[in-house]
């Protein structure tokens, strides 16, 4: 039961953090391209690469801490479902080029961020 509570607390914090970052990015740089979701997805990919590599190769963390951070916080922070919805909305609006850019850039930069997190974790 404690692990479920840790996931829930992490999820709450991750969801609120996602909302705040996405809103801030949207206000700062506009909303014609879903940049807020893009930024959240890329940073989420980086941090899950960093955290999972640290937890499996460098740091002995309790299962509840790992669940709090990875399943809870990062699971709620990364917004792949929102990414899909916004990409579909761009398609619906006839914005084929922006839709394709969102898909390609999110996947490519997400993989680069994941590997960067892994690399940094291994050098710590």
LINRAJO-V43217 format. One record per residue. PSI is psi in whole degrees, 0 to 359 (999 if undefined). OMEGA is omega in whole degrees, -180 to 180 (999 if undefined). NEAR is the number of other C-alpha atoms within 10 Angstrom. Layout:
((PSI OMEGA NEAR) (PSI OMEGA NEAR))
This chain:
((324 179 5) (319 179 8) (321 178 15) (319 177 13) (317 179 14) (318 177 21) (316 -180 24) (316 178 18) (314 177 15) (319 179 23) (319 177 23) (311 -179 16) (318 180 19) (318 -180 23) (318 179 18) (318 179 14) (316 178 18) (312 -179 24) (313 -177 16) (316 179 13) (314 -180 16) (317 179 20) (317 -180 16) (313 180 13) (318 179 18) (320 178 17) (322 -175 11) (318 -173 10) (7 176 12) (172 -174 13) (10 -180 13) (331 173 9) (137 -177 18) (63 -176 21) (325 179 19) (314 178 23) (321 178 27) (312 -180 25) (316 179 20) (315 -180 22) (317 -178 25) (315 179 22) (325 176 20) (318 177 24) (316 179 25) (310 -175 22) (330 177 22) (325 174 22) (316 179 23) (308 -175 21) (313 -177 21) (323 178 18) (317 177 19) (316 -178 20) (331 -179 16) (339 -175 10) (339 -171 11) (318 -170 14) (130 173 12) (108 179 11) (149 179 12) (154 177 10) (324 -179 11) (324 177 15) (316 179 17) (316 179 19) (319 178 22) (311 -174 24) (311 -172 23) (306 -178 23) (315 -178 19) (284 -174 25) (301 -176 26) (328 177 27) (322 178 20) (333 -179 23) (314 180 26) (144 -166 25) (53 -176 21) (324 179 16) (322 176 10) (320 176 14) (312 -179 21) (316 -180 14) (314 -178 12) (324 176 17) (317 177 22) (322 178 15) (320 177 13) (318 178 20) (316 180 15) (322 179 11) (1 180 10) (12 -179 11) (68 -176 14) (318 -178 14) (315 178 11) (322 178 16) (313 179 21) (319 179 14) (318 179 13) (318 180 22) (306 -175 15) (313 -178 12) (319 180 13) (315 -179 21) (312 -177 16) (309 -179 12) (328 177 18) (316 178 21) (319 178 16) (316 180 15) (319 177 22) (311 -179 19) (324 177 18) (318 177 17) (317 178 22) (314 -179 20) (314 179 14) (318 -180 14) (324 -179 20) (342 -180 13) (356 179 8) (999 999 7))
